[in-house]
Amino acid sequence: MQILMELPYFLMKTFTLIKAVFFACVCGIIVQLEIKFKNSEEIMTKLREDIRNIAIIAHVDHGKTTLVDELLKQSETLDARTELAERAMDSNDIEKERGITILAKNTAVAYNGTRINIMDTPGHADFGGEVERIMKMVDGVVLVVDAYEGTMPQTRFVLKKALEQDLVPIVVVNKIDKPSARPAEVVDEVLELFIELGADDDQLDFPVVYASAINGTSSLSDDPADQEKTMAPIFDTIIDHIPAPVDNSDEPLQFQVSLLDYNDFVGRIGIGRVFRGTVKVGDQVTLSKLDGTTKNFRVTKLFGFFGLERREINEAKAGDLIAVSGMEDIFVGETITPTDAIEPLPILHIDEPTLQMTFLVNNSPFAGREGKWVTSRKVEERLQAELQTDVSLRVDPTDSPDKWTVSGRGELHLSILIETMRREGYELQVSRPEVIVKEIDGVKCEPFERVQIDTPEEYQGSVIQSLSERKGEMLDMISTGNGQTRLVFLVPARGLIGYSTEFLSMTRGYGIMNHTFDQYLPLIPGEIGGRHRGALVSIDAGKATTYSIMSIEERGTIFVNPGTEVYEGMIIGENSRENDLTVNITKAKQMTNVRSATKDQTAVIKTPRILTLEESLEFLNDDEYMEVTPESIRLRKQILNKQEREKANKKKKSAAAE
């Protein structure tokens, strides 16, 4: 009986003992697995501590190119006797003239035994295709923000791309020496932007360095008085916070092309990162093309980046940023692998174009006078050549062999292409830009842009009214102090075509407008924006005379100087009213034998308004072309003859009425 009473207690103790032994065994197995996992992880994550790969991103004119210049100067890269030109990274003529970066550049600096590969990226949304590709090549980003302006639309664009790639961010608050600098508020704005863009906890814990790139100073303190005459705080922060690339050099090669270059001696060059393995000069490798096909070739040359130079190297390993030559038709996004281990990387995704215009062969009465390349074959060859390096561009044929539909990321993107072709000796004509409409889930949608405007308070009413008329929706209005207001709008991209000139006029040149693509939304019916005034159109061919200009000035604004050659149908000014007006600008004063009382008076005319290429594009209406040659920019009607133009307008109105 006693045994039966103690049996439950005995069984319970036995079960507890078995449970304890089982738990101990399981824990032991887990510990062993953890140790094995840690050991294997240590083996797998062998790092190249001698390298850091970073991209410098920022809004236009926040000082990132100047910062790279200063990092080059203060590193152990350049010879002490080397004189570095201002904005040395901007090598393109148009970049230097406009003070903007258009093409992504790469360089490398040495600091305390570590090579820091630096990508200087464009700061304008129109060249965002460059930014997106660079993100694939680096492990971290240095976000440069102006100490007064703070976060801007382009900051949002490039930061979003970086966070999507899980890159480690460092924030540099630049221009800390400005009297109007507000570093603490700007850091708060950056933090809010990180949260808004969905940054994870690690990304939110970003280090901040305060600098004045133009003065070559930096500090971890936001007090301008604490600035040190060195860039060491930035270098140290990069090395401490940006992860070193994984060293898997003993695995099969994977190299992806992110940028393209061309050299007369070696042909096309693919620039990118060695993601895995090792590549040597003379290696037989396979190129995995975008269409799924493969091509074998031999690596003829490898180049590494040192300071502002590109030097030949014999070998590159995982983590290196290099340039490869040997394959003539290599394109962005393609992968180089060994012939016996073909494993291509995912194709790079690039945002689609949002704006398009028609490019035509120049067929005006002055065609062929000023350009070197004027035929359709030459223009098409040049456009096709641009496609090889600019992945954000699209060129589509039309029903005419002399016309092409060219699509890009914005007005600036396309205007830079036109300006580049013009400087190379090409003659061409282009139509008014128009947005690309897409059908999403059966609904017609158009691109909308996020617009940020900084303007004196006295002009904010006019700005709000003008953007509301262009179907803009105000998202935010903030008083930034000193009598300035910041307005944030969501506006159809259609409404911004041609708005820049009107905006500058409205704010007397004091307003600053920045915009970037936001999203596609349902199409708003009806016309938006457009020119509110007509054109002054020449009715005759010849040279513009002072006598005619004096009489035409009362009707509007003149675009040409006396003595300028004009042709019938050429736009010579802007009418003060909504309708187009044909005028004779070539008429000379009749000579008579009668002495006039005003004969000795000097004829005085207003200085004509000479339009830039961008202003000319903004001025265009749907029935007009811009004629571009190496020497001139002219505006013209698509139909030059007045009678034929009137017939076409009547036909268009009757068709619309039906």
SULTA-V653345 format. One record per run of one state. SS is the DSSP state (alpha for helix, beta for strand, coil for the rest). FROM is the first residue (numbers start at 1). LEN is the number of residues. If there is no record, write none. Layout:
# SULTA-V653345
<<SS:FROM:LEN> <SS:FROM:LEN>>
This chain:
# SULTA-V653345
<<coil:1:1> <alpha:2:43> <coil:45:2> <beta:47:1> <coil:48:3> <beta:51:8> <coil:59:5> <alpha:64:11> <coil:75:18> <alpha:93:6> <coil:99:6> <beta:105:7> <coil:112:2> <beta:114:7> <coil:121:4> <alpha:125:11> <coil:136:4> <beta:140:7> <coil:147:3> <beta:150:1> <coil:151:2> <alpha:153:12> <coil:165:3> <beta:168:7> <coil:175:8> <alpha:183:14> <coil:197:4> <alpha:201:4> <coil:205:2> <beta:207:6> <alpha:213:3> <coil:216:1> <beta:217:3> <coil:220:4> <alpha:224:3> <coil:227:1> <beta:228:1> <coil:229:3> <alpha:232:10> <coil:242:4> <beta:246:1> <coil:247:7> <beta:254:10> <coil:264:3> <beta:267:10> <coil:277:1> <beta:278:3> <coil:281:3> <beta:284:5> <coil:289:5> <beta:294:5> <coil:299:2> <beta:301:7> <coil:308:1> <beta:309:5> <coil:314:1> <beta:315:3> <coil:318:3> <beta:321:5> <coil:326:9> <beta:335:4> <coil:339:16> <beta:355:6> <coil:361:12> <beta:373:1> <coil:374:2> <alpha:376:12> <coil:388:6> <beta:394:4> <coil:398:5> <beta:403:6> <coil:409:2> <alpha:411:13> <coil:424:2> <beta:426:1> <coil:427:1> <beta:428:3> <coil:431:3> <beta:434:2> <coil:436:2> <beta:438:3> <coil:441:2> <beta:443:14> <alpha:457:13> <coil:470:3> <beta:473:9> <coil:482:2> <beta:484:9> <alpha:493:4> <coil:497:2> <alpha:499:8> <coil:507:5> <beta:512:11> <coil:523:12> <beta:535:4> <coil:539:3> <beta:542:2> <coil:544:2> <alpha:546:10> <beta:556:3> <coil:559:6> <beta:565:2> <coil:567:3> <beta:570:6> <coil:576:5> <beta:581:3> <coil:584:29> <alpha:613:7> <coil:620:4> <beta:624:5> <coil:629:4> <beta:633:5> <coil:638:4> <alpha:642:16> <coil:658:1>>
